[in-house]
Amino acid sequence: MVLMLGACSSTTSTSISSTSTVPPPPAPAPAPIPKEQVIPNSYQLYFDWDRALLDATGEQQLKEIATTIKQQHVAQPQQIMLNGHTDSSGSDEYNLRLSERRAQRVRAMLEQFGLPYQMMQIFAFGESDLAVATDDNVKEPRNRRVEIFIENKAQ
């Protein structure tokens, strides 16, 4: 048996056409709109008992705060208020001076980190504005602090 393969010619042609169209893939979802970045306007630094110097952690925090202020608050002139506080151990007079020394130390360090001295104001509260209410002569760490408030002058 012999099998012959050859070309056949045909007058009929078959074409495949599609009458339905395949929709294109959906467009990728738009990137989420970032929420407005909240820039803190206040910070707190804590001190050891009877000290006006920050420990290494406090110094690093202050350096980061200075960087944030320089990067994020440059759009408008600003005033930086440094509020020094103490706990209730010690006399009122001593604590007032200690709270002032703490605020002065923070101002000097902020200046070292590149912030203008003129934009900072110091306020000393001593033990008159405790974060945590205590009796007299209580060594409460959360009261030994300097609060840093940033106020844009255009507000």
N, C-alpha and C positions, 0 to 999 in steps of 0.2 A: 504494500500500500504506500502510496506516495502522497505526501501532504505538501501542498503547494501554498506558499504564502505570497501574497502579492497585494498590490494596492488596489483598492476598489475605488472607483470613482462614483460618486453619487451626486445627483442633482439636488438632493435634499440636504440641507445643512441644519444642524441643530445648534442653537445658541442658548446659552444659559443667561438669563437676565433676571435681575431681582427687581421686583416691583415694590418691595418694602425696604425702607432705609433704616440702617442701624444708627441710633442716636449716638452722638459723640459722648465720651465719658464726661461725667460732671466736672465742672471746674473745681479746683481745690478750694476748700473753705478758706475764707480770708483769715489772716493772722489775727489773733485776739488783740483787741485794743488794750494797750497796757493801762492799768489804773494809774491815776495821777500819783506820782511819787510823793509820799508824805515826808516832808523834811522836818525833823524835830526842831522845835524852837526852845527847848529847855533840856538841860542835862543835870545830873547830880554826881558829885565826886565825894567819896567818903574818906575820912581820916581816922588814924589811930588815936587813942585817948591821949590828950594833952600834947598833940603834935600838930605842927603846921606844914609838915612835909608829906607829900604823897608817897606811898610805897610804889614799887615797880609797876604793879598792875594799874594803879591810879595814874601814874605818869603815861603809860601806854594809852589808857583810855583818853586822857587829855590830849595826847598827840592826835588820836583819831578824831576827836571832837574838833580840834583846830583844823584838820584837813577837811572835814565835812563843812565847817563854816566857810572856809576859803573856797571850796568847790561849789557849794549849794546856795550860799547866801550872797553871791556876788552881784546879783541883778540889781540890788538896791542898796543904798547906804544903810548901815545898821548901827545899832547901839547894843553893846553887850553888857549886861548887868551881872555882877558877881556878888552873890549874897552869901556871906559867911555865917556859919552857925556852930554852936557847941551843944553838948549835952548839959545836964543840970549839975554836974559835979564841979565844985569850985565856986568862988565868989562871982557875983554878977560882973564886977569890974574886970576881974581876970578873964572871964569868959568873953566879955566884949572885946578885949584886946586880942585874945586868941582867935576869935572869929574874924577879926580884921586881918591878922597875920595870914590866916588861911586864904582869904580872898586876895590879898596882895601876892601871895605865892602863886596862885592860879593865874593872876594877871601877868606876872613876870614870865611864867612858863608859856602862856599863850603868845606873849610878845616874842619869846625865843622861837616859837613855832611859826612866826611870820604874820601875826595879827597886829595891827596898829594899836599902840598904847592908848591913843586918844579916843578910840571907839569904846573903851571899857570904863565902866564905873564900878566902884566898890561900895558895898553896903555891909555893915557889921551889925548882926542881930544878937550876938551872944547866945544866951539861953532863952531869949524872949519869944522865939517862934519855933517851938519844938515840932518836929515831924511826928514824933510819938510822945504823947503826953506821959510825963513821969512825975514822981515826987522830986523834991529837991535832993541833990547829991546822988543821983542815979547815973551810972555810966552806960548810957544807951547809944550803941554804935550808929544807929540810923539817924540820930540827931547831930552827929559830928560830920558836917557836910558843907560843901559850897555848891550852891545852885547857880547854874549858868542859864541866863535868859537872853535870847536873841530877839531883838525888836527891830523890824524894818521901819525906818523913819517915815516912809510913805504911808504907813498904815494909820 
